[in-house]
Each structure stands twice: as structure tokens, then as C-alpha cells.
Amino acid sequence: MVGNKKISVSIITGFLGAGKTTFINHLLKNYAKVHFALVENEFGDVAIDSKLIKGVEASQMFELKEGCICCTINDEFELVLQELAERFPNVEHLLIETTGVADPASVIRPFFRDENLQEIYSFQGTVCLVDALNFEKDGEKELKNKQVAIADFILISKSEKMSSAEKDSLKNKISQLNPLCEIHFAEFGNSPHFKLEDVTFQPKFYPDFPQHKTNHIKISTKTLTFSAPLNRVEFVYWLSYTLDVYKNEIYRVKGILCFDNEPFEYILQGVGGSFEIVESEQFVDGSFKSKIVLMGKLNGVEINTDIIENS
């Protein structure tokens, strides 16, 4: 950490071959004055991607091998994050590049659950690279969709030869998976629309959250609205229980909350069964309306809200 300022964290995800390494190289070049560290997750004994990354000193590049962050070495992952902060106090921003087959929810989860990491790091959000040429092809569709659904910013790569109509069609399909996310096209891994500081885990204050369901895509959204202030204790109990019961169905939750006797609105964010609630800078405007969006495999899932509506 620089002084007492926390290290910002961005996760770069996307399926195999989507262009994550190329994008990171552009990112490091475009933000040359930022002191980055990079956590690379690779399979096998030989580090390949790390040799392709330009702009981060070798000593500040950490590699996790012989498995995927999300499923086999979470303990090592958290130890690496702590070691990084101790060894390199000048680091301002940490980039974590997942393998193409990683579930990003499990990579994000430690930043919610580990109190030590929360003292050191400030999680900013997730960037997902989508391969325009191969995204809709058979193979690991559910994982690809989940990577998109959890993202805070989506860049569609390898679209240089697509027509405007083809781009519009693909963008529409991806927006169905994540209707609350910015989506832009990248040319050769670079996009003039991408700004690292704009990738934030906190939701914008939408006038209303959209609700979207489809029959042909497994991922959908559910919007819950509460017109009276919530009892914070009862709400946290309900949310913890609900996210635990439906941890395989609810990929992401986000929202704006109003609690009893609280002058400020609160921001709710959660991924993979973990969540956080933080005070925002917005005053409660008198409407006392709380809105929550759930994203995931929600068709047929009935969310019981009796405990908080009757508290």
C-alpha cells in the first residue's frame, strides 16, 4: 500500500483465447504511470503468459501454477495477495488475470470474506473479454455466460471484420446476459472507451433497475423492490440465508438499500454467495425504496421475502 491507501484490484476474465493478455499489455501501456502488480494464474509447470506481459517488473509478477485460482489453490491465492502487499508497498493497482476456464466468482470471493484482505485491498470490479468469433460456439457455454454475467465491464474482442449488423446482434445477446453492464468493442485488444477508473463494483444510481428474462438463455435477472425502510438485522439474515441456499443459482446481487433510521442509502454488492453492504454518499430521498437485482440461473427460482417485508 502507498501510505494508508488501499491497493485497487481489478480482475480480468474471459474464456480461453479471448485476448486477456493482449488487453493487459495495452492497459499497462495506457496507464504507464500507475504502479501495477500482476497475479497470473496458469496451468502446468512452465509459465507462458508471464513472458508475454510487458510493463510490470518481473519481481512484481506473481504466478499461481498447477491449477486454477477458483477451484484448487484458494489458500495459496490469499497468501500471495498478502505477501504481495508486504513486499511491494509502492503498488497502487493489482491486476488478476484468471485462466480462461476460471469461475470469476471464486476469485472475487476472498475480497469479501477475508478481513485481512479487506484491510489491504479495495476491489474495483471485473473486466470480461468476449471472443466475438467463438463466444456462441458450442463448448463451456454455461461458464462463458457466467463470466459475462458477473462482469462490471465487457470488451468484445476479435470483431474487426464484423459488420455493424453482426456487432449489434452480438452486443444485444451479451446484454441479455448482463443488462446492467457497459459493453464495448475492442480492436486488437484496445478500446478508446475503456477507462480503468470507470470499472467499479458499485452500481450507478439507476432510476429503475431493468428486469430481463429469456427462455433461450439460462441466465436471467430478478428485481426486488421494497417501498418501506428495511430492518437491517432481518435483511442481512434473509440475504445470507438466500444466497447460501441459492449459491449455485445466484451469480451476482447488487442494489440500493434504505434501512430504518438511516439517513444515507446503502450499496449492496455480492458475488458467489458473498456480499458486502457499504454506506453511500446519497441521502435517502424520502421514498424509502430499496431495489435489488439478482442475476443467475433464476428461471423457476422463487425468492421468499416474507421475513423482511413483515419485519
C-alpha positions in Angstrom: 0.0 0.0 0.0 1.1 3.6 -0.7 0.8 5.2 2.7 -2.6 4.2 4.2 -4.3 4.0 0.8 -5.6 0.6 -0.1 -4.5 -1.2 -3.3 -7.1 -1.2 -6.0 -7.9 -4.6 -7.5 -9.3 -5.4 -11.0 -9.9 -8.9 -12.3 -9.5 -9.7 -15.9 -11.6 -12.7 -17.0 -12.8 -14.3 -20.2 -12.8 -17.7 -21.9 -9.7 -19.3 -23.5 -8.3 -17.2 -26.3 -10.5 -14.1 -25.7 -7.5 -11.8 -25.7 -6.9 -11.2 -22.0 -3.1 -11.0 -22.2 -3.2 -8.6 -25.2 -5.7 -6.4 -23.4 -3.5 -6.3 -20.3 -0.5 -5.2 -22.3 -2.5 -2.3 -23.7 -3.7 -1.5 -20.3 -0.2 -1.3 -18.9 0.9 0.9 -21.8 -2.0 3.2 -21.5 -1.5 3.6 -17.7 2.3 3.8 -17.7 2.4 6.0 -14.6 0.4 3.6 -12.4 2.4 1.1 -10.3 0.9 -2.2 -11.1 1.4 -5.7 -9.8 0.0 -8.7 -11.6 -1.2 -12.1 -10.4 -1.1 -14.6 -13.2 -2.8 -18.0 -12.9 -1.6 -20.7 -15.2 -1.8 -24.4 -15.7 1.3 -26.5 -15.8 5.0 -26.1 -14.8 6.0 -23.6 -17.5 4.9 -20.0 -17.3 3.9 -18.8 -20.7 1.7 -15.8 -20.3 4.1 -14.0 -17.9 6.7 -13.9 -20.7 4.1 -12.1 -22.9 3.3 -9.4 -20.4 5.2 -6.1 -20.8 5.3 -3.3 -18.3 5.3 -5.0 -15.0 8.7 -5.7 -13.3 9.3 -9.4 -13.1 9.6 -9.2 -9.3 6.1 -7.8 -9.1 4.5 -10.5 -11.2 3.2 -13.4 -9.2 2.3 -16.7 -10.8 0.0 -19.4 -9.5 0.6 -22.7 -11.3 -0.6 -26.3 -11.3 -4.2 -25.4 -11.1 -6.9 -22.7 -11.3 -7.3 -20.0 -8.7 -11.0 -20.7 -8.5 -11.0 -24.3 -7.5 -7.7 -25.7 -6.3 -5.5 -23.2 -4.6 -7.5 -20.5 -2.9 -5.3 -20.8 0.2 -2.2 -20.0 -1.9 -4.1 -17.2 -3.7 -4.9 -15.4 -0.4 -1.3 -15.9 0.9 0.1 -14.5 -2.4 -2.1 -11.4 -2.0 -0.9 -10.8 1.5 2.7 -11.4 0.5 2.5 -9.0 -2.4 1.3 -6.1 -0.3 4.0 -6.7 2.3 6.8 -7.0 -0.3 5.8 -4.1 -2.6 4.4 -1.2 -0.6 4.6 1.0 -3.7 1.9 -1.0 -5.6 -1.2 1.1 -6.4 -3.2 -1.3 -8.5 -3.3 -5.1 -8.7 -4.4 -6.9 -11.8 -5.5 -10.5 -11.6 -5.7 -12.5 -14.8 -7.7 -15.7 -14.4 -7.4 -18.7 -16.6 -9.9 -19.0 -19.4 -11.7 -21.7 -17.5 -11.9 -19.9 -14.2 -15.1 -19.2 -12.4 -14.5 -15.5 -11.5 -16.9 -15.6 -8.6 -14.5 -17.7 -6.6 -11.6 -15.3 -7.5 -13.7 -12.4 -6.2 -15.0 -14.0 -3.1 -11.8 -13.6 -0.9 -12.1 -9.9 -1.1 -15.4 -10.1 0.7 -14.7 -12.9 3.2 -11.2 -12.3 4.3 -10.9 -9.4 6.8 -7.2 -9.2 6.4 -7.5 -8.7 2.6 -10.2 -6.1 3.1 -7.8 -4.0 5.2 -5.3 -4.1 2.3 -7.3 -4.1 -0.9 -10.2 -2.2 -2.5 -12.0 -4.4 -5.0 -12.9 -2.3 -8.1 -14.5 -4.7 -10.4 -14.2 -7.3 -13.2 -13.5 -6.9 -16.9 -14.6 -9.7 -19.1 -13.1 -10.2 -22.6 -15.6 -11.8 -25.0 -14.3 -13.5 -28.2 -16.6 -12.4 -31.0 -15.6 -15.2 -33.2 -16.1 -18.1 -30.8 -18.4 -16.9 -28.0 -21.5 -18.5 -29.4 -19.8 -21.8 -30.4 -20.5 -25.0 -28.5 -18.4 -25.8 -25.5 -18.5 -24.4 -22.0 -21.5 -22.2 -22.7 -22.5 -22.0 -19.1 -19.1 -20.9 -17.9 -18.8 -18.3 -20.7 -22.2 -16.9 -19.7 -21.3 -16.8 -16.0 -18.1 -14.9 -16.8 -20.2 -12.3 -18.7 -23.0 -12.2 -16.0 -20.5 -11.3 -13.2 -18.6 -8.6 -15.2 -18.7 -4.9 -14.5 -17.3 -4.0 -17.9 -17.3 -6.1 -21.1 -15.0 -5.8 -24.0 -15.8 -7.7 -27.2 -12.6 -8.7 -29.0 -11.8 -10.0 -32.5 -14.6 -8.1 -34.0 -12.6 -6.2 -36.6 -14.1 -8.0 -39.6 -17.7 -8.0 -38.3 -20.4 -5.9 -40.0 -22.3 -3.3 -38.0 -25.3 -5.6 -38.0 -23.3 -8.5 -36.7 -21.9 -6.4 -33.9 -25.3 -5.1 -32.9 -26.7 -8.6 -32.8 -23.8 -10.0 -30.7 -23.9 -7.0 -28.3 -27.7 -7.5 -27.8 -27.2 -11.2 -27.0 -24.5 -10.3 -24.4 -26.6 -7.5 -22.9 -29.3 -10.1 -22.2 -26.8 -11.9 -20.0 -25.8 -8.8 -18.1 -28.2 -5.9 -18.7 -26.5 -3.7 -16.1 -23.0 -3.7 -17.6 -21.2 -1.4 -20.1 -20.4 -3.3 -23.3 -17.8 -2.0 -25.9 -15.8 -3.4 -28.7 -12.0 -3.7 -28.7 -9.8 -3.6 -31.7 -6.8 -5.8 -31.4 -7.2 -5.7 -27.6 -7.6 -2.0 -27.2 -10.6 0.2 -26.8 -10.8 4.0 -26.6 -14.0 3.6 -24.5 -12.2 1.7 -21.7 -11.1 3.6 -18.6 -9.8 1.7 -15.7 -11.2 4.2 -13.2 -14.7 3.6 -14.6 -14.7 -0.1 -13.8 -16.4 0.0 -10.5 -18.1 -2.7 -8.4 -20.6 -0.1 -7.1 -23.8 0.3 -9.1 -24.8 3.5 -10.7 -27.9 5.1 -9.3 -30.3 3.9 -12.0 -33.8 5.4 -11.9 -35.0 1.9 -12.1 -33.4 -1.5 -12.5 -34.3 -3.3 -15.6 -35.7 -6.8 -15.4 -34.9 -9.3 -18.1 -35.9 -12.9 -18.6 -35.3 -15.2 -21.6 -36.3 -18.7 -22.4 -33.3 -19.4 -24.7 -30.6 -18.2 -22.4 -30.2 -19.8 -18.9 -29.1 -16.5 -17.2 -31.8 -14.1 -16.3 -32.4 -11.3 -13.7 -35.0 -10.8 -11.0 -35.7 -7.4 -9.5 -37.0 -7.0 -5.9 -38.4 -3.7 -4.8 -39.3 -2.7 -1.2 -41.3 0.5 -0.6 -40.6 0.8 3.2 -37.3 1.0 5.1 -35.8 -2.3 5.8 -34.8 -3.7 9.2 -31.1 -4.1 8.8 -30.7 -7.2 11.0 -33.6 -9.0 9.4 -32.4 -8.1 5.9 -28.8 -9.3 6.5 -30.2 -12.6 7.9 -32.5 -13.1 4.9 -29.9 -12.2 2.4 -27.2 -14.5 3.9 -29.7 -17.4 4.0 -31.0 -16.8 0.5 -27.5 -16.5 -1.1 -26.4 -19.7 0.8 -29.5 -21.7 -0.3 -29.2 -20.5 -4.0 -25.4 -20.2 -4.2 -25.3 -22.2 -7.4 -28.2 -20.2 -9.0 -27.5 -16.6 -7.9 -24.3 -15.5 -9.6 -24.5 -11.9 -8.6 -26.6 -9.5 -6.5 -26.5 -5.7 -6.5 -28.7 -3.0 -5.2 -29.5 0.2 -3.3 -30.9 -0.1 0.2 -32.8 2.1 2.7 -32.7 1.0 6.3 -34.7 2.1 9.4 -33.4 5.3 11.0 -30.5 5.6 8.5 -30.1 8.9 6.6 -28.0 7.5 3.8 -28.7 4.9 1.2 -26.5 1.8 1.2 -24.9 -0.1 -1.7 -25.3 -3.8 -1.8 -22.9 -5.9 -3.9 -22.4 -9.7 -3.9 -20.8 -12.4 -6.0 -20.8 -16.2 -5.5 -22.7 -16.3 -2.2 -20.7 -13.5 -0.5 -21.7 -9.9 -0.2 -21.0 -6.5 1.3 -23.1 -3.5 2.3 -21.5 -0.1 2.4 -22.8 3.3 3.1 -23.1 5.5 0.0 -22.9 9.3 -0.3 -26.6 9.6 -1.3 -29.1 10.8 1.2 -32.4 8.9 1.5 -34.8 11.0 -0.6 -38.0 10.2 1.3 -39.3 7.5 -1.0 -37.6 4.8 1.2 -37.4 2.5 -1.9 -34.9 -0.3 -1.8 -34.1 -2.1 -5.1 -32.2 -5.4 -5.5 -31.2 -7.2 -8.7 -30.3 -10.8 -8.7 -28.5 -12.3 -11.8 -28.0 -16.0 -12.5 -29.9 -19.2 -13.4 -33.1 -17.9 -11.9 -35.9 -19.4 -14.0 -38.1 -21.3 -11.6 -36.4 -19.9 -8.5 -38.9 -18.5 -6.1 -37.3 -15.9 -3.7 -39.3 -15.7 -0.4 -39.1 -12.2 1.0 -41.7 -12.6 3.8 -39.2 -12.2 6.6 -38.1 -8.7 5.5 -41.4 -7.5 4.3 -43.2 -8.4 7.5 -40.4 -7.4 9.9 
